[in-house]
Amino acid sequence: MVVRDPFCGMPVDPEKSKFKVEVWGKVYYFCNERCMHGFLEAPRIAYFSMEIGIKSEIPTYSGGLGVLAGDTIRSSADLKIPLVAVTLVSRKGYLKQRITEKGEQIGSPDEWNPSKFMSLLPSDVRVRIKGRDIGIRAWLYEHQSLTGGVVPVVFLDTDIEKNAPEDRAITDYLYGGDDKYRLKQEIVLGIGGIKILEALNLNIKKYHMNEGHSSLLTLELLRNNGMNPDKVRNQCAFTTHTPVEAAFDKFSYDTVQELLENEYPLEILKEFGGRDRLNMTLLALNLSQHVNGVTTAHMNYSQKLFPGYHISAITNGVYSYLWTCQYFRKLYDKYIPGWANEPELLVRVDPIPDDELWDAHLLAKNDLFNFCKERTDIELDIDILTIGFARRATEYKRATLLFSDLMRLKKINKRGKIQLIFAGKAHPKDLGGKMLIKKIYDYMTQLKDEITIVYLENYNIDIATKLTSGVDVWLNTPLPPFEASGTSGMKAAHNGVMNFSVLDGWWIEGCIEGVTGWSIGPPPDEIIGDKERRTRELDDLYSKLEYIIIPTFYKMRDEWMDLMTNSIGKIAYYFNSHRMMRRYVTEAYL
């Protein structure tokens, strides 16, 4: 049997080769010593994220942050960026959602078996938590691209027989438990992740922390580099995703000392992580050479939160091929060959005939409506303007803003019929988020004779692909400045779906009023009171729906088709993860 040298690609006879090495639990054979050392010494970027959304069947994500991490991996494989990702196995997932007829969310564990999707690596390591040595093993998932690129994803797991029952459960629930449980998870992710990569003999040149959950890795790097912070900074990049200080992970030093004891000097923790509490964002900021926000607006907010730090902006993107439905893929293949690996080519969308664009949209819409019928037994009309709203159910997303004035909404609906599709999970401890879901169900009952409303339970990647391609308008109503980026509207744009959104996050950069979609309310930097802002938002929401969106959809099809074309050619071509990853390579990794 002949295999290929993974470094130079030449054929090698394993029985005759004197040069072999085991990496990722596999034995690789080489032509010569130079190739073997070249393979081992090839520099890699380690991408750490508490959650990663690979596919719906692997429920190790809760929302936008994890799905973004999945898109990062997909684009890195396409572009052959030498990335290795590290996350937690989250054996019981985030939340399996069921909603009662009254709109009450019932959550249960979303259990899955990693052995069905990945292989167990031979290396395991130990971290010390609360005076105990806790074993960590790792599962390997390899994401392979059609371009030949491969990104390994390492899932850390403490469910090992030799661990105490309490410790075996550390990697069970994504974002579960109390502060102590969360800190244990972050110790496993950051410190355990570094140790696993070392055990695998990988040559890591850069550590990218996707949000602050993994920033304890800097402590292990400090120890490995003789407590030299400059050496650690040269190895680290940090992306912050949170625009408000209250949302940063912070732990009391009593809790930190209880769990970490004297593993790392307390004074070092306070010097880099904050005097009063261990702030994971501050720890990452102080020990990273490159720091970026996820939109220009988010960069500006972050700069105000952390004056004196240099924070740049790399606006998020989505993985074009995944988030483009099958019908639009066929269109793009026909008229824009090469778009899948060069999404910027979508700027050339104009030659696609309007009738073919509209037919593709109707096919996607029909697929979504069939899915809704199957899941909810509710019939939707393909000829009616359909508005989608799907994201994590939490108060700042303001999922019920559209229902603020029911009389006006009913009046608008008489001018041109609308139907609504919602989806989204609330965190088990987010009572406000659960209440939002219940309120939507109450409105479903109140409006049942006038406006058809569907709520799809257990929102995941598969449902998101159907929703973002099958509605006519994508609605987003966050309370500024809480939406650091948001990416669902970018996914919608890849399918010619119109964005109708509050000016926050990415939409500040993507919105050309009346060209790529429509804004709701004033820009976030306009200094006005909360009451006036709310008044203007509602006026914009209802007025544009009544006097612009509905008439254009029903009576001005040519103008609507221009908007669809603009959505693809002026949004999708730019707001994609290929562009995003090229920026990370040149600005954060090199």
C-alpha positions in Angstrom: 0.0 0.0 0.0 1.3 3.4 -0.9 0.3 6.6 0.9 1.1 10.3 0.3 3.5 12.4 2.3 1.2 15.0 4.0 3.8 17.7 3.6 5.1 17.4 0.0 2.4 15.1 -1.4 4.8 12.5 -2.9 3.9 8.8 -2.7 5.4 6.9 0.2 5.6 3.2 1.0 4.9 2.9 4.7 6.9 -0.4 5.0 10.0 1.3 3.7 9.7 4.7 5.2 12.0 5.5 8.2 10.1 8.6 9.0 6.8 8.5 10.7 4.9 10.5 13.4 1.6 10.2 15.2 -0.6 13.3 15.2 -4.4 13.5 15.8 -4.2 9.8 16.7 -3.1 8.9 13.2 0.3 7.8 11.9 1.7 9.8 9.0 4.6 8.6 6.8 7.2 10.9 5.1 9.7 10.8 2.2 12.5 12.2 4.4 13.4 13.9 7.6 12.9 17.4 6.1 9.3 16.7 5.2 8.6 15.2 8.6 10.0 18.2 10.4 8.2 20.5 8.0 4.9 18.8 8.8 5.5 19.0 12.6 6.8 22.5 12.6 4.1 23.9 10.3 2.7 26.9 12.3 -1.0 26.8 13.3 -3.6 29.1 14.7 -5.5 27.8 17.7 -9.1 29.1 17.7 -10.7 28.8 21.1 -14.5 29.2 21.5 -16.8 28.1 24.3 -19.4 27.2 21.6 -19.1 26.0 18.0 -22.0 25.3 15.7 -20.9 22.6 13.3 -24.3 21.1 12.5 -27.7 20.8 14.1 -27.0 17.2 15.2 -24.0 18.4 17.3 -25.8 20.8 19.7 -22.7 22.5 21.0 -23.9 26.1 20.3 -26.6 28.4 21.6 -26.8 31.1 18.9 -24.9 33.6 16.9 -21.5 33.2 18.6 -21.3 29.5 18.1 -22.7 29.7 14.5 -20.1 32.4 13.7 -17.4 30.0 15.1 -18.7 27.3 12.8 -18.6 29.6 9.8 -15.0 30.6 10.8 -14.0 26.9 10.6 -15.8 26.4 7.3 -14.2 29.4 5.6 -10.8 28.5 7.1 -11.0 25.1 5.5 -12.0 26.5 2.1 -9.1 29.0 2.3 -6.6 26.5 3.7 -5.9 28.6 6.7 -3.9 26.4 9.2 -6.5 26.6 11.9 -7.3 24.2 14.8 -10.4 24.9 16.8 -10.8 24.1 20.5 -14.2 23.9 22.3 -16.1 21.9 24.9 -18.0 18.8 24.1 -21.2 20.0 25.9 -22.7 16.4 26.0 -26.1 17.6 27.1 -26.2 20.6 24.7 -27.7 23.9 25.4 -31.4 23.4 25.4 -34.0 21.2 23.7 -37.0 23.4 23.5 -40.7 22.5 23.6 -43.4 25.1 23.8 -46.8 24.4 25.2 -50.1 25.6 23.6 -50.0 28.6 26.1 -46.5 29.6 25.0 -44.6 28.2 28.0 -41.1 27.1 27.2 -40.2 23.7 28.6 -36.5 22.9 28.3 -34.7 19.5 28.5 -31.2 18.3 27.9 -30.2 18.1 24.3 -28.1 15.0 24.7 -25.9 13.6 21.9 -23.2 11.0 21.5 -19.8 12.4 20.3 -18.7 8.9 19.2 -21.2 9.0 16.3 -19.5 12.1 14.7 -15.9 12.1 15.8 -13.0 10.0 17.0 -11.4 9.9 20.4 -7.8 11.2 20.5 -5.3 9.1 22.4 -3.9 12.0 24.4 -5.4 13.1 27.6 -4.3 15.7 30.2 -5.0 16.9 33.7 -6.0 20.2 35.2 -6.2 21.0 38.9 -9.5 22.3 40.1 -10.4 22.6 43.8 -7.4 20.6 44.8 -8.2 17.7 42.5 -6.5 16.5 39.4 -9.2 16.3 36.8 -8.7 14.3 33.6 -9.6 15.8 30.2 -9.8 13.8 27.0 -10.5 15.1 23.6 -12.7 14.2 20.6 -11.6 15.1 17.1 -13.9 16.3 14.4 -12.3 17.1 11.0 -14.1 19.6 8.8 -13.0 18.9 5.3 -13.5 21.4 2.4 -13.9 20.5 -1.3 -10.9 22.7 -1.8 -8.8 20.1 0.1 -8.5 22.2 3.2 -9.1 20.5 6.6 -9.7 22.2 10.0 -9.5 19.9 13.0 -12.0 20.7 15.8 -11.0 19.4 19.3 -13.9 18.9 21.7 -12.8 18.7 25.4 -14.5 16.2 27.6 -14.3 15.5 31.4 -16.8 12.6 31.4 -14.0 10.1 32.3 -14.4 7.2 34.7 -11.5 8.2 36.8 -13.0 11.6 37.5 -15.4 12.2 40.4 -19.1 12.5 39.4 -19.1 16.2 40.0 -16.1 16.7 37.7 -17.4 14.4 35.0 -20.3 16.8 34.6 -18.2 19.9 34.0 -18.5 19.6 30.2 -22.2 18.6 30.2 -24.2 21.8 29.8 -23.3 24.8 27.6 -23.8 27.9 29.7 -25.3 25.9 32.5 -25.0 26.0 36.3 -23.7 28.8 38.6 -20.6 30.9 38.7 -18.5 28.0 40.0 -19.7 25.7 37.3 -19.0 28.3 34.6 -15.5 29.0 36.0 -14.7 25.3 36.0 -15.7 25.1 32.3 -13.5 28.1 31.5 -10.6 26.4 33.3 -11.1 23.3 31.2 -11.4 25.3 28.0 -8.5 27.7 28.5 -6.0 25.8 30.5 -7.0 22.3 29.5 -7.2 23.4 25.9 -3.6 24.6 26.0 -2.4 21.3 27.6 -4.2 19.2 25.0 -2.6 21.1 22.1 0.8 20.6 23.7 0.1 16.9 24.2 -0.7 16.7 20.5 2.7 18.1 19.6 1.2 20.9 17.5 3.2 24.0 16.7 0.8 26.8 17.7 2.0 30.3 16.8 -1.1 32.2 17.5 -4.0 31.7 20.0 -7.3 33.4 19.0 -9.8 33.8 21.8 -13.3 34.1 20.4 -14.9 36.0 23.3 -13.5 36.0 26.9 -14.6 32.5 28.0 -11.2 31.0 27.0 -9.0 33.8 28.3 -7.5 31.6 31.1 -5.3 30.2 28.4 -3.2 33.3 28.9 -2.3 32.1 32.4 -0.9 28.8 31.1 1.0 30.7 28.4 2.4 33.0 31.1 3.6 30.0 33.0 5.1 28.5 29.9 6.9 31.8 29.0 8.5 32.5 32.4 5.7 35.0 33.3 6.8 37.3 30.5 3.6 39.1 29.4 5.2 40.5 26.2 5.8 37.0 24.9 2.2 36.0 25.7 0.8 39.1 23.9 2.8 38.3 20.8 1.0 34.9 20.7 -2.6 36.1 21.4 -5.5 37.7 19.5 -8.8 38.4 21.0 -12.3 39.1 19.6 -14.8 40.7 21.9 -18.5 40.2 21.0 -20.2 42.0 23.9 -21.0 45.8 23.8 -22.0 46.2 27.4 -19.8 45.7 30.5 -22.5 44.0 32.5 -22.4 41.0 30.1 -18.7 40.3 30.6 -17.8 37.1 32.6 -16.6 38.2 36.0 -15.7 36.0 39.0 -15.0 36.8 42.6 -11.5 36.2 43.7 -12.8 34.0 46.6 -14.3 31.7 43.9 -11.2 31.9 41.8 -9.0 30.9 44.8 -11.3 28.2 45.8 -11.1 26.5 42.4 -7.6 27.4 41.3 -6.0 27.6 44.7 -2.4 28.7 44.2 -1.9 27.3 40.7 -1.4 30.9 39.5 -0.2 33.8 41.6 -3.1 35.9 42.8 -1.2 39.1 42.1 -0.8 38.2 38.5 -4.5 37.5 38.2 -5.3 40.9 39.7 -2.7 42.7 37.6 -4.1 41.5 34.3 -7.7 40.6 35.2 -8.8 43.4 37.4 -8.4 44.3 41.0 -11.9 43.7 42.4 -13.0 40.7 40.4 -11.5 38.5 37.7 -12.8 40.0 34.5 -12.3 37.6 31.6 -12.5 40.2 29.0 -10.0 42.4 30.7 -7.6 39.5 31.1 -7.8 38.8 27.3 -7.4 42.6 26.5 -4.3 42.9 28.7 -2.6 39.9 27.2 -3.4 40.1 23.5 -1.5 42.0 20.8 -4.5 42.1 18.5 -8.0 43.0 19.8 -11.0 43.6 17.7 -14.7 44.2 17.8 -17.1 42.6 15.4 -18.5 45.8 13.7 -17.3 49.4 13.4 -20.0 50.5 15.9 -19.1 47.7 18.3 -15.4 48.8 18.1 -16.4 52.4 19.1 -18.5 51.2 22.0 -15.7 48.9 23.2 -13.2 51.8 23.0 -15.4 53.8 25.3 -15.7 50.8 27.7 -11.9 50.3 27.7 -10.2 53.6 27.1 -6.5 53.3 26.5 -6.7 50.0 24.6 -6.3 49.8 20.9 -9.4 48.0 19.5 -9.9 47.5 15.8 -12.9 46.3 13.9 -13.3 43.2 11.7 -17.0 43.0 10.8 -18.5 39.6 11.0 -19.6 37.6 8.0 -21.4 34.3 7.3 -20.4 31.3 5.3 -22.0 31.9 1.9 -22.4 28.3 0.7 -24.1 27.0 3.9 -26.5 30.0 4.2 -27.5 30.1 0.5 -30.5 27.8 -0.2 -30.3 25.1 -2.9 -32.3 27.1 -5.4 -30.1 30.2 -5.2 -27.0 28.0 -5.3 -28.2 26.7 -8.7 -28.8 30.2 -9.9 -25.4 31.4 -8.8 -23.7 28.4 -10.2 -25.3 29.1 -13.6 -24.7 32.9 -13.7 -21.8 33.5 -11.3 -19.4 30.4 -11.5 -16.9 30.3 -8.7 -19.0 32.3 -6.3 -18.9 29.6 -3.5 -15.2 30.1 -2.9 -15.1 33.7 -4.0 -18.3 35.2 -2.5 -17.2 38.6 -3.6 -18.3 37.6 -7.1 -21.9 37.9 -5.9 -21.5 41.6 -6.8 -22.1 40.3 -10.4 -25.7 39.4 -9.6 -27.3 41.8 -12.2 -27.4 39.4 -15.2 -29.7 37.0 -13.3 -33.1 37.4 -14.9 -35.8 38.6 -12.5 -38.2 35.8 -13.2 -35.5 33.2 -12.4 -34.7 35.1 -9.2 -38.3 35.2 -8.2 -38.9 31.5 -9.1 -36.0 30.5 -6.8 -37.4 32.6 -4.0 -40.9 31.0 -4.3 -39.3 27.5 -4.2 -37.5 28.5 -1.0 -40.7 30.0 0.4 -42.7 26.9 -0.4 -40.1 24.7 1.3 -40.4 26.9 4.5 -44.2 26.8 4.4 -44.3 23.0 4.0 -41.9 22.8 7.0 -44.2 25.1 9.1 -47.2 23.0 8.1 -45.4 19.8 9.1 -44.3 21.3 12.5 -47.3 23.4 13.5 -50.2 22.3 11.3 -50.6 26.0 10.3 -51.2 26.8 6.6 -49.4 29.8 5.2 -50.2 31.6 2.0 -47.3 31.8 -0.5 -48.8 35.0 -2.0 -48.8 36.9 1.3 -45.9 39.1 2.4 -44.1 37.0 5.0 -41.9 38.5 7.8 -39.4 36.5 9.7 -38.0 37.1 13.2 -35.7 34.4 14.6 -32.9 34.8 17.1 -32.2 34.1 20.8 -35.2 35.0 22.9 -34.0 37.7 25.3 -35.4 41.0 26.2 -33.0 43.3 24.3 -33.9 41.6 21.0 -37.5 43.0 21.5 -39.3 40.3 19.6 -42.7 41.8 20.4 -41.9 45.4 19.3 -44.1 44.8 16.2 -47.1 44.2 18.5 -46.7 47.5 20.4 -49.9 49.0 18.7 -52.3 46.2 17.8 -54.9 48.6 16.4 -52.4 50.1 14.0 -51.0 46.7 13.0 -54.5 45.5 12.2 -55.1 48.6 10.1 -51.9 48.0 8.2 -52.8 44.4 7.6 -56.0 45.5 5.9 -54.0 47.6 3.4 -51.9 44.6 2.5 -51.9 41.2 4.2 -48.9 40.0 6.3 -48.0 36.8 8.0 -45.3 36.3 10.6 -42.9 33.5 11.5 -41.0 33.5 14.8 -38.4 31.2 16.3 -35.8 31.3 19.2 -34.9 29.8 22.5 -34.7 31.5 25.8 -31.9 30.5 28.3 -33.4 28.4 31.0 -32.7 31.1 33.6 -33.9 34.0 31.4 -37.4 34.6 32.7 -37.8 37.7 30.6 -36.9 35.8 27.5 -39.4 33.1 28.3 -42.1 35.7 28.9 -41.4 37.1 25.4 -42.2 33.8 23.9 -45.4 33.6 25.9 -46.4 37.1 24.8 -46.0 36.1 21.2 -48.3 33.1 21.7 -50.8 35.5 23.4 -50.7 37.7 20.3 -51.2 34.7 18.1 -54.5 34.1 19.9 -55.5 37.7 19.8 -54.8 38.1 16.0 -55.8 34.6 14.9 -58.7 35.8 12.7 -56.6 38.5 11.0 -52.8 37.7 11.0 -51.4 34.2 10.7 -48.5 33.8 13.2 -46.2 30.7 13.4 -43.7 30.0 16.2 -41.2 27.3 15.3 -39.8 25.5 18.4 -36.3 24.2 18.9 -34.5 26.7 16.6 -31.3 25.3 15.2 -29.0 25.6 12.1 -31.3 23.6 9.9 -34.3 25.7 10.7 -32.3 28.9 10.4 -31.3 28.0 6.8 -35.0 27.5 5.9 -36.2 30.7 7.6 -33.5 33.1 6.3 -34.2 31.9 2.7 -38.0 31.5 2.8 -39.4 34.7 4.2 -39.8 37.9 2.2 -38.6 40.4 4.9 -36.2 39.8 7.8 -37.1 41.8 10.8 -34.6 42.8 13.5 -35.5 45.1 16.4 -32.6 45.1 19.0 -32.2 47.8 21.6 -29.1 49.8 20.6 -26.2 49.3 21.4 -26.8 45.7 22.6 -26.5 44.1 19.1 -22.7 44.0 18.7 -23.1 42.5 15.2 -25.9 40.2 14.4 -25.5 37.9 11.4 -29.0 36.5 10.6 -29.7 39.4 8.3 -26.5 38.6 6.3 -27.8 35.1 5.8 -31.1 36.4 4.6 -29.4 38.7 2.1 -27.6 35.8 0.5 -31.1 34.6 -0.6 -32.4 38.0 -1.8 -34.5 38.5 1.4 -35.0 42.1 2.4 -33.6 43.4 5.8 -35.9 45.7 7.9 -33.9 46.5 11.0 -33.0 48.9 13.8 -29.7 50.6 13.0 -27.4 48.7 15.3 -24.5 46.2 14.8 -23.8 45.2 11.2 -26.9 46.9 9.7 -25.3 50.4 10.3 -22.7 49.3 7.6 -25.1 47.3 5.4 -28.1 49.6 5.2 -28.5 51.9 2.2 -32.0 53.1 2.8 -34.5 51.9 0.2 -31.7 50.2 -1.8 -30.6 47.3 0.4 -33.5 47.4 2.8 -34.9 49.7 5.4 -33.9 51.1 8.7 -36.1 51.4 11.8 -35.7 54.5 14.0 -32.8 56.9 14.4 -29.1 56.0 14.3 -27.7 55.0 17.7 -25.3 57.9 17.9 -28.1 60.5 17.6 -28.5 61.9 21.1 -32.1 61.8 22.0 -34.1 60.5 25.0 -35.3 56.9 25.3 -38.9 57.9 25.0 -38.4 59.9 21.8 -36.2 57.0 20.4 -39.0 54.5 21.1 -41.6 56.8 19.5 -39.5 57.2 16.3 -38.8 53.5 16.1 -42.5 52.6 16.3 -43.4 55.3 13.8 -40.7 54.1 11.4 -41.7 50.5 11.9 -45.3 51.0 11.1 -45.0 53.8 8.5 -42.4 52.0 6.4 -44.3 48.7 6.6 -47.6 50.4 5.6 -46.5 52.9 3.0 -43.3 51.4 1.5 -42.8 47.7 2.1 -46.4 46.5 1.6 -47.1 48.6 -1.5 -43.7 47.7 -3.1 -44.3 44.0 -2.5 -47.8 43.8 -3.8 -47.9 46.5 -6.5 -44.3 47.3 -7.7 -42.7 43.9 -8.4 -40.0 45.4 -10.6 -38.8 47.6 -7.7 -39.0 44.6 -5.3 -36.8 42.6 -7.7 -34.3 45.5 -7.7 -34.2 45.3 -3.9 -33.6 41.6 -4.0 -30.7 42.0 -6.5 -29.2 44.8 -4.3 -29.5 42.7 -1.2 -27.3 40.0 -2.9 -24.9 42.3 -4.8 -24.4 44.9 -2.2 -24.7 42.9 1.0 -23.9 39.2 0.5 -20.8 39.9 -1.7 -19.2 41.6 1.3 -20.7 40.3 4.6 -19.3 36.8 4.3 -16.9 34.8 6.4 -14.3 34.4 3.6 -13.8 38.2 3.6 -13.8 38.1 7.4 -11.1 35.4 7.6 -8.9 37.1 5.1 -9.0 40.1 7.4 -8.1 38.0 10.4 -5.1 36.4 8.6 -3.6 39.7 7.6 -4.5 41.8 10.7 -4.5 39.3 13.6 -2.5 36.2 12.6 0.4 37.3 10.6 
